[in-house]
Amino acid sequence: MVMKQRLDQRQVQKLILAPALQQAIRLLPLTNLELIEIIDSEIAQNPVIELEEETFQRQVKEGNGKTPKERSELEKQLEKMRDNPQDQDAEYQNEADFESHFQEYFGDGFRPSVVGRKEIPSIENFLSKTPSLWDHLNWQANLTFFDPKDREISQQIIGNINEDGYLSTPVEEIARQCEITIERANEVREKIKVFDPVGVGSLDLREALLAQMDYLQMTNETTKTLVTQCLPLLEKSDFSQLAKALQIPLSEVKFHIEIIKALDPTPGRKYSQERTFYVVPDILVTKEGNEYKVVLNDEGLPRLRISSYYKKLLATTSKDNPEAHRFLKDKMKKALWFLRSLNQRDQTIFKVAKYIVDKQQDFLEKGLDYIKPLTLMEIAQEIGVHESTVGRVVANKYLTTPRGVFSLKYFFHKSLVGDYGEEISSLRIKEKIKKLVESEDRNRPLSDIEIGELLAKENLKIARRTIAKYRKQLKILPSHIRKRKFVMEGSS
């Protein structure tokens, strides 16, 4: 086969995203706070875009936006002020009087009574910060290890401890990195395990619990045996097998379990840096009469417009300065596309939010039992956009309703078909499963099959594997483990 190069032309169809379309897509998933940053950046880069407040102030100063009669009156007043400076506005005279009363504070002459300048403490001195787990451990390590090599080993170990307080790197790897023996690495780690919080730096749960028991001087051998040998049975709540393995009555098993419950399985969480995040809703839903009104939350968003000055300048520079004309024309085109993208973003978000509110009116009125299933494709077909566009809209967006604040993603979930062909929300099924388990007889917990039978009586025919999946998502234990826990709690 002979291979050779040649040139030929072929016509193909290819989708290319124009810069304006890329900008519109980029604005869709942004929250209001993120959008403000984009707007500020665009104003700084494009002089054609300006805030409406600046435009209004300039119109007042220049007399724009007024009727011919109002402009003539304004011109007369300005001319009168120029001809008669003594007749200026009383406000300026009041400012002069105010300034004369405090003239001594503006003078540059000698002041006999000089007060020494007071040193103002730095604002950092007033800030407080909760120490992190690693800061707290390093502080203790500096007070414990004085040998430079031991301090290096301790820093390497502390740096590989995760948020739960467990060592995430094998000791062999730490020994290799520090060029020491495994025995010396374990010696340093044993000292770190008695730091506050006790048990930090352990390799697994068993080691962390034993470290805490040794620190608290718990000498009960049965409890130690339970931790060292029977943790898998404890995780399964198999109390009868625990009693056999420990060779003790079932009633005594509860005593040892209560001891273990007093220990901390995740010692590092004591210094967790978890924070509360406050949500600013992007959509406001209010009820007026019998209807729900949807309004976009534009609080804090600046209002933009095209600068009239640069608009006039663009018309006058076409012949005099072609280079300036091209520059202004490019900036004008970008400004128009940016404003159009912002407007398109608001319209798309409003359409999506309006459809969700109209669809979920029964939920807003009566609660979770009346929520309806909803998909991205359903909204996309309804408002005439692509499914991916709806996905970008619902990302990181929240709406506040009379029933509370919800993420837009909350309303998108799978639907199940009832006995009469109606669509049923998976959230509604989960809520019913949760209520059935909460009201069950604890001596005889409901199995997945029995839950399915009870749901079938309400015209909700759900497969057993679906019920098991929803139960796991709700973090509800299987019926046999729930029964074991109840029996153990009830035994004395």
BELGIWO-V573702 format. One line per field, one symbol per residue. burial: I if it has 16 or more other ideal C-beta (glycine too) atoms within 10 Angstrom, else O. Layout:
burial: ???
//
This chain:
burial: OOOOOOOOOOOOOOOOOOOOOOIIOOIIOIOIOOIOOOIOOIIOOIOIIIOOOOIOOOOOOOOOOOOOOOOOOOOOOOOOOOOOOOOOOOOOOOOOOOOOOOOOOOOOOOOOOOOOOOOOOOOOOOOOOOOOIOOIIIOIIOOOIOOOOIIIIIIIIIOIIOIIIIIOOOIOOIIOOIOIOOOOIOOIIOIIIIIOIIIIIIOOIOIIIIIIIOOOOIOOOOIIOIIOOIOOIIOOIIIOOIIOOIOIOOOOIIOIIOIIOOIIOIIIOOIOOOOOOOOOIIIIIOOOOOOIOIOIOOOOOIOIOOIOOIOOIIOOIOOOOOOOIOOIOOIIOIIOIIOOIIOOIOOIIIIIIIIIIOIIOOIIOOOOOOIIIIOIOIIIOOIOIOOOIIIIIIOIIIIIIOOOOIOIOIIIIOIIOOOOOOOIIIIIIIIIIOOIIOOIOOOOIIOIOIIIOOIOOOOIOIOOOOIIOIIOOOOIOIIOOIIIOOIIOOOO
//
